[in-house]
């Protein structure tokens, strides 16, 4: 839904036509509107270049870069944006050169945010960017970070034995640096924060059913025995119920059936 | 009337049929996956963990309870090994481009690794390998980066980790990886050589070269990174860049001509140069000198004319000759024994012996320790050594050596004995093949295999208890032990089912090993002499391994053998290496360096009279060389020569070319086995819009059982079964990179099916908005390929099935009888083959590392795709899920045929992971080997780890499963017999009663 709009809409600024700008802003609101209103954090950043110190990169930070040529437009944009809250996005431009940092968290039920013991199953969870371009590992608290990721649409996968994680599509906007959206690719569920939870636990083994009479009877041996017993006990009953004459006739008929008809 | 008479019989018949149907349905209603019970783990499969060739090792002996060593390897593995047994405590496999540069221990509890050319620094928890923090450093890729963990300044205080490379130094906190300070020494072309910290000071010294002639010393504050003092001086004859830190105030460097040493002493901003004359030390010195890295105070190691000199530095211009060492050898780094004393080890190889010497700086002329051990010659020369000490009970120093050998194996040597060894060359398998085991000779092992009947019954009763879930935990353990111990699977002879084989693998180190499929043990190993570094071949590397001789009918007394092909150097025109190894003993039968290069190797489906397989080697000049070189093979080859076609894929030039062979006009004896390639066709892909991403063909030895496929409503479709189908996938050049780099609009993927004899494109399909990486597998008449769909932003798998329409009319038997069929119609190369293509695409969740397809002996069993996922697991996916005839609502007849209703994505059933709860770390490839039993395929997957199992894609319909209970069968029979007698007695009684009546 949102994804398709993002890359294609062109944002054009005209120094004379104010109407166009407003329309562009409205469109921008339209795109993000639903999410923006739901988010609680009221953080607005509209400045020409935003560089956060490394320490601040860790969690999520919102940022928006608007580069405009005319001062008037900048002011207008700022005013419009002030009335807008941006959602706490999932990444921020990292201070170290080109690209952004994607920070997320892997969360597994029963794993506390700081617990060491419960996370033992996640000990060697690997996070894979774009099918192996970058590989990182989950820290003890479940967080992970990819540094120097260029703008574009990326894919994050979690490889953790025993759990099935959906790959996550992550869009880093080139026009609004630091603006990141994420969604699970398996069920197209949008993520407000990059918290990755397994869709299900994986059971790699068949579970042995406890012994029961039914399962024994269903086994080939049981069936064989059942069938034999039924032949032994039920068949005589069936034959018994018949008229002896009928049996004889039937037997005769059988005999004639097998004989060649030529006679 | 008549019908009513027959009722009981028909009813009986119906019942019998019903029973049969139930029975059948029970046999075949099994799920599509071949799942495993937890207690069956290890019965048919084995999993071996490796780490690869060790690059760095750091010992950790703080806690005496758990002695361990932390290593980093060439397979990008950082691992913690038990120093006593060599077992892996934990290991982490980094990404494939994330090469580890250095490893160290910080704070005594974190393992710090510097990787990706010095740009990523990670800390791992020493006890369990959990990542603690990760830091990315902006480092220029041009210069090499190094790691320096500062010694404990104050106990309990945060220590700094320094990463330096080029002209910048980063200091990071070892607690959380935050950059504490960063210093960009603003001088162009500065290369920092060393960083060191003089004892008990707050100052770090950094020494380096500017350009080629200036030497710089910086004194930098430990806390802030401020430059306290800076001094530089230039040396007129220049430096070559190699330098060795000898003392805290003395560096020895090589001058620009690499022929003499320069000692540089620096103290309080004064830098002095002294040229050292080597001819004083070495009387007949000439040529070039190499400085060897020896991190030992006051010592220097130089290499002159293939011998190594150990020199002691006494002062700024005074060197003393200590010892001369010849190749092959290894030095260890310095090991501090006490505050003043340090030691280092020299290992020297002398044929099959290794001499260990440990010297301390107190007395360089004599050794603290001198040991000699015998070394298996198949391990090659010694490559690296790491030294560690321990205090003996008599308070003297004992030493242990961690040794890396030429075959990448890792050994721990202590007190003149090998404590443990790891065959880590198996982490870098290049290629593999299989060999049958010898046939069991009669009267040899019958007696030892037979158990007595009582034992046998007892075992089966236990098993029965297990299957009925009545066994106690002790009994369960006993069952497991019986199963795992079963000597049957580890025997060294051929078995009836074809499960026992030898897997012959070729590793990157040039070692050939034979693994037993029963438990994966190494039966024999040989380090090929032809693939070792020598004077004639400076840089050999292993390419492939093929079956060379498989004795079948004619040469039964001979052992089978394999052919190992290598190349001398990395260029395509480097001469080839040929080695023939006996599959049973590992003896090298023949070994030679070829006169020509090796660019393609083609095993032909022909053998000579001694059952040696014919191989054609195509060299870089497009000449084909026939092997084995004997007149017999030539005779066989000439018969088939007009039928031999081959093709080459030139990825850089975006070209595929097809060739046939022609013999040379002038036949002199030397060139008898050389043939000329004749170009038949070529396909050139437009380089501005397409780039070859992947090609795939059918396996040479694949067997197709039926050419026809019976579809619903009794119709027949003929498979287009051709061994010459080549699948080619091309992607748009813009989208040839990684996933995030292209938009859906600029991405295109074309899939081609090409006949490699005629060069005809049979089919071409375009996937809009799709990009690589592409993985493909071709089998029978179908192709399955995996790629990324940018529009949906998911991975997709497509299947193409190709059917022969020209034979579609041959269904009518009458036509065949009356001769109205088209079987005798002329076939022309130029006529367009009448094919029909069906295809379908599905979403697939995971990234794929490798794909393969199961192979069975006769090709009857349905196929499964084996998918190596990004999580290093192997998923078996039934081919029925990738049937282009799947539809949303299959008709009744289609359902009966087994067509699964269409879903948009392929199901991932956790039980169908053939690796169950294991991971084949660093998975690279899967190999499928047919067993003799038609239902079963052997699967060998390798990467850093090895995993072997056998799978039955349609369940084992032709044999009883492992857990089949013979006891239950016996009991059933006994019960039935008893029932017969009882009923017989009863009927006798009844009859008697009847008669009395």
Interface residues (C-beta under 8 A of the other chain):
Chain A: X3 X7 X54 X55 X94 X96 X97 X116 X123 X124 X126 X128 X129 X130 X131 X132 X133 X134 X135 X136 X137 X138 X139 X140 X145 X147 X148 X149 X150 X152 X153 X154 X155 X157 X159 X160 X161 X162 X164 X166 X167 X169 X185 X186 X202 X203 X204 X205 X206 X207 X208 X209 X210 X211 X216 X218 X219 X220 X221 X223 X224 X225 X227 X228 X229 X230 X232 X233 X235 X236 X238 X239 X242 X246 X249 X250 X253
Chain B: X2 X5 X6 X8 X9 X11 X12 X15 X19 X22 X23 X26 X27 X35 X36 X37 X38 X39 X41 X90 X92 X94 X95 X96 X98 X122 X125 X128 X129 X130 X131 X132 X133 X134 X136 X137 X138 X178 X179 X468 X469 X470 X738 X739 X740 X741 X743 X773 X788 X790 X792 X793 X794 X795 X845 X846 X847 X849 X869 X870 X871 X872 X873 X905 X908 X910 X911 X913 X916 X917 X919 X968 X969 X972 X975 X976 X979 X980 X983 X987
